[in-house]
Amino acid sequence: MLLNEKKNHYLRTGLILTGLMAALALVGCVWTPYSPTAMSGSEKFLAPCLRHLFGTDNFGRDIFSRVLAGAGTTFFISAATVCIGAAAGTLVGAFTGYFGGWLDEALMRVNDAVTAFPSILLALVFISLLGFGKYNVILALGVAFVPSYARVIRSEFARHREMNYVKSARLMGAGHLRIMFLHILPNTRQVLLPTLVIGFNNAVLAEASMSYLGIGVKPPDVSLGYMLSESQSYMARAPWYMLTVGGVIVLLILGVSLLGEGLQQKEWGRGRYAGDPGSARAVSWVGPRGGAGHRPDGGRRRDRGPGG
């Protein structure tokens, strides 16, 4: 259970901004005022008005409708990237951190070699092999984010595997998989949750950067990064184009960043025995000296996050 004895303004502000942007993205997936691809030769470069809240672009397309659709695309790609990277990275990090030995050494050396390259550069390699497209971008970024998640999870599992609550679970007959995923993994949540949020933020930046460079999402799909790339050519004639698209990207990244900072500053409650003391499930919430995954530094860990 999470305790929040002090007001966490970062968390509150991040939840509000991220929730607002997520709501816009969800709305854009099911409804837009106009078709994001509908063109109108008589309505090129219209300034923001009641009919077109964000104005129109060089093809007369409604920018607000395209921003809604683009935000939905960016959210979908970023969320899918985090799911792929976190799932695969958690499996690799859990097994290497828990068992150690030659498998740990081999996989971590491969992980170090892959981490030496920026995530966008790795994604470029995959895109050149797989081709363009929304799903290829997801696969490329997801694979590129695996090493970062694996390193974070591996360090936590290596730290927890010799703690008293894990030894107690072993003595009570719990198997390795049960200890790993029902005992240790929940006790890494105060590191894992901020890492997931930071990874989502980095995925947004990576997708927008790739689309901006023309190697990400391609038309007819709409992307915020691709729209930003288009708008720079008309910055003098239609400044609202770049300002609105850029502002949405900034608000999205700011909201997720504040959410991640709030999670890092959040006070996480100590675990306790729940139910039958003889059950291995109850032991899973007993951390070192009675705390469930309680960090001596209060959880103020500063990681760049996956893909950083």
ZANUGU-491938 format. One record per residue (C-alpha): x, y, z; residue number from 0; residue in three letters. Coordinates in steps of 0.5 Angstrom, whole numbers, padded with zeros to 4 digits, always signed. Last residue first. Layout:
BEGIN
+-------+-------+-------+------+------+
|     u |     v |     w | resi | resn |
+-------+-------+-------+------+------+
|     X |     Y |     Z |  NUM |  ALA |
...
+-------+-------+-------+------+------+
This chain:
BEGIN
+-------+-------+-------+------+------+
|     u |     v |     w | resi | resn |
+-------+-------+-------+------+------+
| +0036 | +0016 | -0045 |  307 |  GLY |
| +0032 | +0010 | -0048 |  306 |  GLY |
| +0030 | +0007 | -0041 |  305 |  PRO |
| +0031 | +0012 | -0035 |  304 |  GLY |
| +0036 | +0017 | -0034 |  303 |  ARG |
| +0036 | +0015 | -0027 |  302 |  ASP |
| +0036 | +0019 | -0021 |  301 |  ARG |
| +0034 | +0015 | -0015 |  300 |  ARG |
| +0031 | +0019 | -0009 |  299 |  ARG |
| +0027 | +0012 | -0006 |  298 |  GLY |
| +0028 | +0014 | +0001 |  297 |  GLY |
| +0036 | +0013 | +0001 |  296 |  ASP |
| +0035 | +0007 | +0005 |  295 |  PRO |
| +0031 | +0004 | +0000 |  294 |  ARG |
| +0025 | +0000 | +0003 |  293 |  HIS |
| +0023 | -0006 | -0002 |  292 |  GLY |
| +0018 | -0008 | +0003 |  291 |  ALA |
| +0020 | -0006 | +0010 |  290 |  GLY |
| +0021 | -0011 | +0016 |  289 |  GLY |
| +0028 | -0010 | +0017 |  288 |  ARG |
| +0029 | -0012 | +0010 |  287 |  PRO |
| +0023 | -0013 | +0006 |  286 |  GLY |
| +0017 | -0017 | +0008 |  285 |  VAL |
| +0012 | -0017 | +0003 |  284 |  TRP |
| +0013 | -0023 | +0000 |  283 |  SER |
| +0013 | -0027 | +0006 |  282 |  VAL |
| +0005 | -0026 | +0006 |  281 |  ALA |
| +0005 | -0030 | -0001 |  280 |  ARG |
| +0010 | -0035 | +0002 |  279 |  ALA |
| +0005 | -0037 | +0007 |  278 |  SER |
| +0006 | -0039 | +0014 |  277 |  GLY |
| +0005 | -0032 | +0017 |  276 |  PRO |
| -0002 | -0033 | +0015 |  275 |  ASP |
| -0005 | -0026 | +0013 |  274 |  GLY |
| -0002 | -0020 | +0012 |  273 |  ALA |
| +0005 | -0019 | +0014 |  272 |  TYR |
| +0008 | -0012 | +0013 |  271 |  ARG |
| +0011 | -0008 | +0008 |  270 |  GLY |
| +0013 | -0001 | +0009 |  269 |  ARG |
| +0010 | +0005 | +0005 |  268 |  GLY |
| +0013 | +0008 | -0001 |  267 |  TRP |
| +0014 | +0016 | +0000 |  266 |  GLU |
| +0013 | +0019 | -0007 |  265 |  LYS |
| +0019 | +0023 | -0009 |  264 |  GLN |
| +0021 | +0018 | -0015 |  263 |  GLN |
| +0014 | +0018 | -0017 |  262 |  LEU |
| +0013 | +0026 | -0017 |  261 |  GLY |
| +0019 | +0026 | -0021 |  260 |  GLU |
| +0016 | +0021 | -0026 |  259 |  GLY |
| +0009 | +0025 | -0026 |  258 |  LEU |
| +0013 | +0031 | -0027 |  257 |  LEU |
| +0017 | +0029 | -0033 |  256 |  SER |
| +0010 | +0026 | -0036 |  255 |  VAL |
| +0007 | +0032 | -0036 |  254 |  GLY |
| +0013 | +0036 | -0039 |  253 |  LEU |
| +0013 | +0031 | -0044 |  252 |  ILE |
| +0006 | +0032 | -0046 |  251 |  LEU |
| +0006 | +0039 | -0045 |  250 |  LEU |
| +0012 | +0040 | -0050 |  249 |  VAL |
| +0009 | +0036 | -0055 |  248 |  ILE |
| +0003 | +0040 | -0055 |  247 |  VAL |
| +0006 | +0046 | -0055 |  246 |  GLY |
| +0010 | +0044 | -0061 |  245 |  GLY |
| +0004 | +0043 | -0065 |  244 |  VAL |
| +0001 | +0049 | -0063 |  243 |  THR |
| +0007 | +0054 | -0064 |  242 |  LEU |
| +0009 | +0050 | -0071 |  241 |  MET |
| +0002 | +0051 | -0074 |  240 |  TYR |
| +0001 | +0058 | -0071 |  239 |  TRP |
| +0007 | +0061 | -0074 |  238 |  PRO |
| +0003 | +0061 | -0081 |  237 |  ALA |
| +0007 | +0065 | -0086 |  236 |  ARG |
| +0014 | +0066 | -0082 |  235 |  ALA |
| +0014 | +0059 | -0079 |  234 |  MET |
| +0012 | +0056 | -0086 |  233 |  TYR |
| +0017 | +0051 | -0087 |  232 |  SER |
| +0018 | +0049 | -0080 |  231 |  GLN |
| +0011 | +0047 | -0080 |  230 |  SER |
| +0012 | +0040 | -0084 |  229 |  GLU |
| +0017 | +0038 | -0079 |  228 |  SER |
| +0013 | +0039 | -0073 |  227 |  LEU |
| +0007 | +0035 | -0077 |  226 |  MET |
| +0012 | +0029 | -0078 |  225 |  TYR |
| +0014 | +0030 | -0070 |  224 |  GLY |
| +0006 | +0030 | -0068 |  223 |  LEU |
| +0005 | +0024 | -0072 |  222 |  SER |
| -0001 | +0023 | -0077 |  221 |  VAL |
| -0002 | +0016 | -0081 |  220 |  ASP |
| -0003 | +0018 | -0089 |  219 |  PRO |
| +0003 | +0019 | -0089 |  218 |  PRO |
| +0009 | +0016 | -0085 |  217 |  LYS |
| +0011 | +0015 | -0078 |  216 |  VAL |
| +0018 | +0015 | -0077 |  215 |  GLY |
| +0024 | +0016 | -0082 |  214 |  ILE |
| +0023 | +0023 | -0084 |  213 |  GLY |
| +0027 | +0027 | -0079 |  212 |  LEU |
| +0021 | +0029 | -0075 |  211 |  TYR |
| +0018 | +0022 | -0075 |  210 |  SER |
| +0024 | +0020 | -0072 |  209 |  MET |
| +0025 | +0025 | -0067 |  208 |  SER |
| +0018 | +0025 | -0065 |  207 |  ALA |
| +0018 | +0017 | -0064 |  206 |  GLU |
| +0025 | +0018 | -0060 |  205 |  ALA |
| +0022 | +0024 | -0055 |  204 |  LEU |
| +0015 | +0020 | -0054 |  203 |  VAL |
| +0019 | +0014 | -0052 |  202 |  ALA |
| +0024 | +0018 | -0048 |  201 |  ASN |
| +0017 | +0020 | -0044 |  200 |  ASN |
| +0015 | +0013 | -0044 |  199 |  PHE |
| +0022 | +0011 | -0041 |  198 |  GLY |
| +0021 | +0016 | -0035 |  197 |  ILE |
| +0014 | +0013 | -0033 |  196 |  VAL |
| +0017 | +0006 | -0034 |  195 |  LEU |
| +0023 | +0008 | -0030 |  194 |  THR |
| +0019 | +0012 | -0024 |  193 |  PRO |
| +0014 | +0005 | -0024 |  192 |  LEU |
| +0020 | +0000 | -0023 |  191 |  LEU |
| +0024 | +0004 | -0018 |  190 |  VAL |
| +0019 | +0004 | -0013 |  189 |  GLN |
| +0016 | -0002 | -0015 |  188 |  ARG |
| +0022 | -0007 | -0014 |  187 |  THR |
| +0019 | -0010 | -0008 |  186 |  ASN |
| +0013 | -0013 | -0013 |  185 |  PRO |
| +0019 | -0016 | -0017 |  184 |  LEU |
| +0022 | -0020 | -0011 |  183 |  ILE |
| +0016 | -0024 | -0008 |  182 |  HIS |
| +0011 | -0026 | -0013 |  181 |  LEU |
| +0016 | -0025 | -0019 |  180 |  PHE |
| +0022 | -0028 | -0017 |  179 |  MET |
| +0020 | -0032 | -0011 |  178 |  ILE |
| +0015 | -0035 | -0015 |  177 |  ARG |
| +0020 | -0037 | -0021 |  176 |  LEU |
| +0025 | -0039 | -0016 |  175 |  HIS |
| +0021 | -0044 | -0012 |  174 |  GLY |
| +0018 | -0043 | -0005 |  173 |  ALA |
| +0020 | -0048 | +0000 |  172 |  GLY |
| +0019 | -0045 | +0006 |  171 |  MET |
| +0026 | -0044 | +0007 |  170 |  LEU |
| +0027 | -0041 | +0000 |  169 |  ARG |
| +0021 | -0036 | +0002 |  168 |  ALA |
| +0025 | -0034 | +0009 |  167 |  SER |
| +0032 | -0033 | +0005 |  166 |  LYS |
| +0028 | -0028 | +0000 |  165 |  VAL |
| +0025 | -0024 | +0006 |  164 |  TYR |
| +0032 | -0024 | +0009 |  163 |  ASN |
| +0035 | -0021 | +0003 |  162 |  MET |
| +0040 | -0024 | -0001 |  161 |  GLU |
| +0036 | -0024 | -0008 |  160 |  ARG |
| +0034 | -0017 | -0006 |  159 |  HIS |
| +0040 | -0013 | -0009 |  158 |  ARG |
| +0041 | -0017 | -0015 |  157 |  ALA |
| +0034 | -0017 | -0017 |  156 |  PHE |
| +0035 | -0009 | -0016 |  155 |  GLU |
| +0041 | -0009 | -0021 |  154 |  SER |
| +0038 | -0013 | -0026 |  153 |  ARG |
| +0031 | -0009 | -0026 |  152 |  ILE |
| +0035 | -0003 | -0028 |  151 |  VAL |
| +0040 | -0006 | -0033 |  150 |  ARG |
| +0034 | -0010 | -0036 |  149 |  ALA |
| +0030 | -0004 | -0037 |  148 |  TYR |
| +0036 | +0000 | -0041 |  147 |  SER |
| +0038 | -0006 | -0045 |  146 |  PRO |
| +0030 | -0007 | -0047 |  145 |  VAL |
| +0029 | +0000 | -0050 |  144 |  PHE |
| +0032 | -0001 | -0057 |  143 |  ALA |
| +0028 | -0007 | -0058 |  142 |  VAL |
| +0022 | -0003 | -0056 |  141 |  GLY |
| +0024 | +0003 | -0061 |  140 |  LEU |
| +0025 | -0002 | -0067 |  139 |  ALA |
| +0019 | -0006 | -0066 |  138 |  LEU |
| +0014 | +0000 | -0065 |  137 |  ILE |
| +0017 | +0004 | -0071 |  136 |  VAL |
| +0016 | -0002 | -0075 |  135 |  ASN |
| +0009 | -0002 | -0073 |  134 |  TYR |
| +0008 | +0005 | -0075 |  133 |  LYS |
| +0011 | +0004 | -0082 |  132 |  GLY |
| +0018 | +0005 | -0085 |  131 |  PHE |
| +0022 | -0001 | -0087 |  130 |  GLY |
| +0025 | -0007 | -0083 |  129 |  LEU |
| +0032 | -0007 | -0084 |  128 |  LEU |
| +0033 | +0001 | -0085 |  127 |  SER |
| +0028 | +0001 | -0079 |  126 |  ILE |
| +0032 | -0003 | -0075 |  125 |  PHE |
| +0038 | +0000 | -0076 |  124 |  VAL |
| +0035 | +0007 | -0075 |  123 |  LEU |
| +0032 | +0004 | -0068 |  122 |  ALA |
| +0039 | +0003 | -0066 |  121 |  LEU |
| +0041 | +0010 | -0067 |  120 |  LEU |
| +0035 | +0012 | -0064 |  119 |  ILE |
| +0037 | +0008 | -0058 |  118 |  SER |
| +0044 | +0011 | -0057 |  117 |  PRO |
| +0049 | +0006 | -0058 |  116 |  PHE |
| +0054 | +0004 | -0052 |  115 |  ALA |
| +0047 | +0001 | -0049 |  114 |  THR |
| +0048 | -0005 | -0054 |  113 |  VAL |
| +0055 | -0007 | -0052 |  112 |  ALA |
| +0053 | -0006 | -0045 |  111 |  ASP |
| +0047 | -0011 | -0046 |  110 |  ASN |
| +0052 | -0016 | -0049 |  109 |  VAL |
| +0057 | -0016 | -0043 |  108 |  ARG |
| +0051 | -0016 | -0039 |  107 |  MET |
| +0048 | -0022 | -0042 |  106 |  LEU |
| +0055 | -0026 | -0042 |  105 |  ALA |
| +0056 | -0024 | -0035 |  104 |  GLU |
| +0049 | -0026 | -0032 |  103 |  ASP |
| +0049 | -0032 | -0036 |  102 |  LEU |
| +0056 | -0034 | -0033 |  101 |  TRP |
| +0054 | -0033 | -0026 |  100 |  GLY |
| +0048 | -0029 | -0023 |   99 |  GLY |
| +0041 | -0033 | -0022 |   98 |  PHE |
| +0037 | -0027 | -0019 |   97 |  TYR |
| +0040 | -0021 | -0023 |   96 |  GLY |
| +0041 | -0025 | -0030 |   95 |  THR |
| +0034 | -0028 | -0029 |   94 |  PHE |
| +0030 | -0022 | -0027 |   93 |  ALA |
| +0034 | -0017 | -0032 |   92 |  GLY |
| +0032 | -0021 | -0038 |   91 |  VAL |
| +0025 | -0022 | -0036 |   90 |  LEU |
| +0024 | -0015 | -0034 |   89 |  THR |
| +0028 | -0012 | -0040 |   88 |  GLY |
| +0023 | -0016 | -0045 |   87 |  ALA |
| +0017 | -0014 | -0041 |   86 |  ALA |
| +0019 | -0007 | -0040 |   85 |  ALA |
| +0022 | -0006 | -0047 |   84 |  GLY |
| +0016 | -0009 | -0051 |   83 |  ILE |
| +0011 | -0005 | -0046 |   82 |  CYS |
| +0015 | +0001 | -0046 |   81 |  VAL |
| +0015 | +0001 | -0054 |   80 |  THR |
| +0007 | +0000 | -0054 |   79 |  ALA |
| +0006 | +0006 | -0050 |   78 |  ALA |
| +0010 | +0010 | -0054 |   77 |  SER |
| +0007 | +0008 | -0060 |   76 |  ILE |
| +0000 | +0009 | -0058 |   75 |  PHE |
| +0001 | +0015 | -0055 |   74 |  PHE |
| +0005 | +0018 | -0061 |   73 |  THR |
| -0001 | +0016 | -0065 |   72 |  THR |
| -0006 | +0019 | -0061 |   71 |  GLY |
| -0003 | +0025 | -0060 |   70 |  ALA |
| -0002 | +0025 | -0068 |   69 |  GLY |
| -0010 | +0024 | -0069 |   68 |  ALA |
| -0011 | +0030 | -0064 |   67 |  LEU |
| -0006 | +0034 | -0067 |   66 |  VAL |
| -0009 | +0033 | -0074 |   65 |  ARG |
| -0016 | +0035 | -0072 |   64 |  SER |
| -0013 | +0041 | -0069 |   63 |  PHE |
| -0009 | +0043 | -0075 |   62 |  ILE |
| -0015 | +0043 | -0080 |   61 |  ASP |
| -0013 | +0041 | -0087 |   60 |  ARG |
| -0012 | +0047 | -0092 |   59 |  GLY |
| -0006 | +0044 | -0095 |   58 |  PHE |
| -0001 | +0049 | -0092 |   57 |  ASN |
| -0004 | +0048 | -0085 |   56 |  ASP |
| -0011 | +0050 | -0082 |   55 |  THR |
| -0012 | +0054 | -0076 |   54 |  GLY |
| -0011 | +0051 | -0068 |   53 |  PHE |
| -0019 | +0052 | -0066 |   52 |  LEU |
| -0021 | +0052 | -0074 |   51 |  HIS |
| -0029 | +0054 | -0074 |   50 |  ARG |
| -0028 | +0058 | -0068 |   49 |  LEU |
| -0022 | +0061 | -0070 |   48 |  CYS |
| -0014 | +0060 | -0071 |   47 |  PRO |
| -0011 | +0063 | -0077 |   46 |  ALA |
| -0013 | +0060 | -0084 |   45 |  LEU |
| -0007 | +0058 | -0088 |   44 |  PHE |
| -0010 | +0054 | -0093 |   43 |  LYS |
| -0018 | +0055 | -0093 |   42 |  GLU |
| -0020 | +0055 | -0101 |   41 |  SER |
| -0016 | +0049 | -0103 |   40 |  GLY |
| -0019 | +0045 | -0098 |   39 |  SER |
| -0016 | +0038 | -0096 |   38 |  MET |
| -0019 | +0032 | -0091 |   37 |  ALA |
| -0013 | +0028 | -0088 |   36 |  THR |
| -0014 | +0029 | -0081 |   35 |  PRO |
| -0022 | +0029 | -0082 |   34 |  SER |
| -0025 | +0034 | -0079 |   33 |  TYR |
| -0028 | +0035 | -0072 |   32 |  PRO |
| -0024 | +0029 | -0069 |   31 |  THR |
| -0027 | +0023 | -0066 |   30 |  TRP |
| -0025 | +0016 | -0064 |   29 |  VAL |
| -0017 | +0016 | -0063 |   28 |  CYS |
| -0017 | +0023 | -0063 |   27 |  GLY |
| -0021 | +0023 | -0056 |   26 |  VAL |
| -0016 | +0018 | -0053 |   25 |  LEU |
| -0010 | +0023 | -0055 |   24 |  ALA |
| -0014 | +0029 | -0052 |   23 |  LEU |
| -0016 | +0024 | -0046 |   22 |  ALA |
| -0008 | +0022 | -0045 |   21 |  ALA |
| -0006 | +0030 | -0046 |   20 |  MET |
| -0011 | +0032 | -0040 |   19 |  LEU |
| -0009 | +0026 | -0036 |   18 |  GLY |
| -0001 | +0027 | -0037 |   17 |  THR |
| -0003 | +0035 | -0035 |   16 |  LEU |
| -0007 | +0033 | -0029 |   15 |  ILE |
| -0003 | +0027 | -0026 |   14 |  LEU |
| +0004 | +0031 | -0027 |   13 |  GLY |
| +0001 | +0037 | -0023 |   12 |  THR |
| -0001 | +0032 | -0017 |   11 |  ARG |
| +0006 | +0028 | -0018 |   10 |  LEU |
| +0010 | +0034 | -0018 |    9 |  TYR |
| +0006 | +0037 | -0012 |    8 |  HIS |
| +0007 | +0032 | -0007 |    7 |  ASN |
| +0003 | +0034 | -0001 |    6 |  LYS |
| +0007 | +0030 | +0005 |    5 |  LYS |
| +0004 | +0024 | +0008 |    4 |  GLU |
| +0003 | +0020 | +0002 |    3 |  ASN |
| +0003 | +0012 | +0004 |    2 |  LEU |
| +0002 | +0007 | -0002 |    1 |  LEU |
| +0000 | +0000 | +0000 |    0 |  MET |
+-------+-------+-------+------+------+
